[in-house]
Amino acid sequence: MQIRLAHSPDPDDAFMFYGLSSGAVDPGPYEFEHILEDIQSLNERALRGEYEMTAISIHAYPHVADKYQLTACGSSMGDNYGPRIVTREPVELESLKGRKIAVPGVMTTAFLGLQLLLGKGSFEHEVVMFDEIPAYVRDGKADAGLIIHEGQLTYKKDGLHLVCDLGEWWMKKTGLPMPLGGNVIRRDLGPEHCKEVTRIMKESIEYSLANRKEAVKYALKYGRGLDEALADEFVGMYVNKWTIDYGPRGREAVQRILSEGAAAGLVPDPGPIEFVEA
């Protein structure tokens, strides 16, 4: 059975799949085809149910829950850190209301968090490819930028100033990590295939963590502007115990952010969320 396994071309996702892509993890009866696309594109494709297994933003899950189920492994959690709002000059957060903010996609969890923080409709937004946002802000094309991925570690090189770390804000607000991304598997594969593919995925993550140095070197080619030390730091931020399994707090965090999003009119009500266990 062919399983199209789609994920973003970023160090953390590449690190997770190193076990599979290197051939170290037995794919079982499945032929995995790795597909790399930016997260906004993956969210949009998930709306159409295109890939058997895909990374998505947690923000997108209520929109695709009829077609996909979240897997218990593969999450990217911001544990008191996360997407960051940056500007050319130091400003107060409240001053961004009514201003134009460059965002990496309207279905990203970063955008959901930004709306929960500032208020729905309280700012203008413009969708910009995530790796172009720092330069976009630096060049004065937007008043602020919402940065994700490795930009969270490299924005100072672009002369930008931190206004707010959404992961820190969420932790202070809820006491929970901020669930940013996850993996979903298509429901029509059936319960047994869903469980077995999830198990293989978990094994790949565990292999990568057990062989960290080699996996980081592999992931480095997907790290724009990162040296090996920064790539290792970035991977450590988003591939960790939460990635092996959400655990009770991780599950609570997913339920909380989507329930708050639904209460604010930002996402459909997800109802109780169930996860495919490995």
N, C-alpha and C positions, 0 to 999 in steps of 0.2 A: 504494500500500500504506500502510495506516495503521500508524504506530509510536507506541504509547503510551510516552512518555518520562517516567518517574517519578523525582522527586528531592525532597529535603527542602527546606522553605521557609527556607533559610538563605543568608546572603550569599555563601558560597563556591560553593554549587551554583548559585545564581541567576547569579553572575558567569560560571561556565562556560558556561551556556546562553544568555548574552546574544546571542552571534552569531546563533544560530538564532531566538531569540524576537524579536529586533529586525528580522529579515528580511534582515540583511546577508549571511548565509550561505545559499547555494542548497541547498534541501532535496532537490533531485533528484526522483526519482519517488515520494518519500515524503511523506505528510501526518503531521507530528508533532503529537501532542496532549500538551501539558505537564500533568502531574499532580503536585500538591504534597501530600506527606504526611510525617509525622515518620518518622524512620529506623526505629524499632521496627516501625511499621506496614508500611513497605516490606519489611523483613526477613520479616515474616509473610506478606505477599502473594507474595513471591518463593518461599516454600516451596510455594505453590500454582501457581506459574508464571503469574501473572495478567497481567503486563505484558511487552511485547516487550523493552523496555530499561529498566533501573532502577538507581538507586543502592542499594547495600547496604553493610552493615558487612562488613569482611573476615572477622570472626568467623563470619558467617552463610554464607560461601561453601561450606564443605564440606557443608552441609546442602542446598544447592541446585545443586551441581555437576552433578547428573544432568540438570538442566533448562537451566542457564545456563553461559556461559563468560565469564570476566573479559576485559574489553577492555584493551588496552595503554595507553589514555589514560583520563583521568577520575579518577585516584586522589587521595585526600587523605592525605598523608604527614606525620607529625609528625617533623620533622628536629631532634631534641633538644628537643622540646616535644610536648605532647599533653594528653589528659584529665588533670584534676587532682582530687586528693582534698582536700577542704576541711572545716574544722570551725569551731565557734563560738569556741573558745579554742585556743591552741597546744597540741598534744599530740605525743607520739612515735608513729611509725608502728605499732610493735608493740602499742601500747595499743588499737588498733582491732580486734584479734582478739577475737571474741566479741561485738562491738558491732554495732549496726544501722547500715547504710550505705544511703542513698538512691541508687539507680542509675537510669540512663535507659532501661534495657531489658536483658533477659538475653541478647539476641543481639548487643548492641553490642560492638565491639572493645574499648571502654573496660572493659566488664565482664570480658571475657576477660583483659585485662591485669591488672585488679585481682585476679582469681583466681590468675593466675600469680605475682603479687607476694606476696599474703598467704597463698595456699594454698587449695585447693578445700575448701569447707565450714568455713573458719576464721572466718567472720563471718556475721551475718544480713544479708539484703538486702531492700529494699522498692523495687519499681518505681514511679517517680514521673516524670511528664512532665518532660523535660529542662529546660525553662525555668522550672519550679516548684521545682527542687531547691534553689537558694540560699535561698529563703524558707523552705522546708521545714526546712533545717538551722538557719537563723537562729531559727526559732520553736521549736526544740527537739524536733521530731517525729522526728528521726534524729540519731544521734551524729556522723555524717559524711555528706558528699555526694560523689558522683562526677560532676563537671561536664564537659560537652562544649560544642561550638559557642562562641558568643560569651561564654558564662559564664566561659570561661577568661581573658577579659580584664576582666570586670566584677565578679568575685567580691569584690574589695576594697571596692567601693561598698556591698556588703551587710554589711561588717564581718566577713568571714570570713577564716580563716587557712589558708595553704597547708601541707599536710602532705607531699604528694609529687606531683611531676609525672611521670606514667607515661612520657612520652616521654623525659625525661631518664634515668629509671631504665632504660628499654629500651636507650638508646644506650650507657650505661655497661656494661650486661650483654652486649650483642651487637656494639656498634660499628655498628649499623644504624638507619636511620630506622624509626619505628613506623607500619606501614600501618594506617590507620584505616577508610577507606571506599574503595569502588571502584564502577565501573559494570560491569554484566553485561548480556549480550544473550542472548536465548533461542535455544537451539541449533536448534530446529525451523524457524527462518527459513531455514536453509541457509547454507553457507559464504560464498557470494557476497554475499548480503544482509547477513550479519553483518559482513563486511569493509567493505562500502560504507557502512553506517550508522555503523560505527566511524570511518571516514574523515571523514564529515560532522561527527560529534561532535568529532573532533580539530580540524577546521577552525574550529568554533565556539569552542573553547578558545583557539586561536591568535589568532583575531580579537579576542576579549575582552582578551587580554593585550596585543595591539598597540593597542587602544583603551581603555586601562585607566581613564582618568578617566570616560568615559561609562559604561563597564561597572560601575564602582564606584557611580556615582550610581543606576544601575538596581538594583544589588544592595542598596543602602542601605535600600530599603523592606522588606527581609526581615531587617534587623538590629535585633533588639529591644534597645533601650537603647544603640545605637551611634550616635555621630556619624560624619561622613564620614571623619575621620582614623582613628578606631578601626575603621571598616568596611574602610578601605584596609589597615590593619595586619592585620586578620583574614584578608582575602582573600589578602594576600601570604603568610601562613602556610600556607595550604592550596591555593592555586592557583599553581603554579610549574613548574619543570622536571619535577618528578615527575608533574605532572598531564598534561603533554604526552605523556610516556612514562615508565613505571616505570624503565626502564633496568636494567642488570644488578643493581645494588645493591637497587633497589626490588623486583625479582622475588625476589631472595634473601631480602629482609625478609618478603615475603608467605609464602614457603615456610617460613621459620624460625618465625614466630609460630604458624602453623597446625600445624607439626610438633611444636612444644613443647606446644601446646594438646592435640594428639592424645596425646602421651606422658603428659600429666597427666590424661587421661581427660575432657577438657573438650569436644572436638570429634571427629568421625570423622576418620580418617586421610585427608588429601586426596590423597595420592600426588603424583606430579610434576604441577605446575600449568602449563597452557599458556594463552597469552593470544592474543586476536584482535588481529592487527596491522592498523593503519590502511592 
